[in-house]
Amino acid sequence: MVNYDLTIWRDETKKRKAYTSEFTAAAVSLKIWNLERFAAGSAEALARRTADAAEPHRLRLVLNTIALL
């Protein structure tokens, strides 16, 4: 036999947490800051890759200029 007085129903144990508006605003600000930081890092990496790709071309131009002198 089941003692229903001691049974804890699942819906009674799972309560949804209520966050304050200040906490939610702070969490959103932190998320935006983190995304901006990630985007800046990605833009920096893209600029570095572009510069690295242009380096051989720039060196070739310099060497051709020296060869013409």
CORHU-V774758 format. One record per run of one state. SS is the DSSP state (~ for helix, > for strand, _ for the rest). FROM is the first residue (numbers start at 1). TO is the last residue. If there is no record, write none. Layout:
ss=SS from=FROM to=TO
ss=SS from=FROM to=TO
//
This chain:
ss=_ from=1 to=9
ss=~ from=10 to=13
ss=_ from=14 to=20
ss=~ from=21 to=68
ss=_ from=69 to=69
//
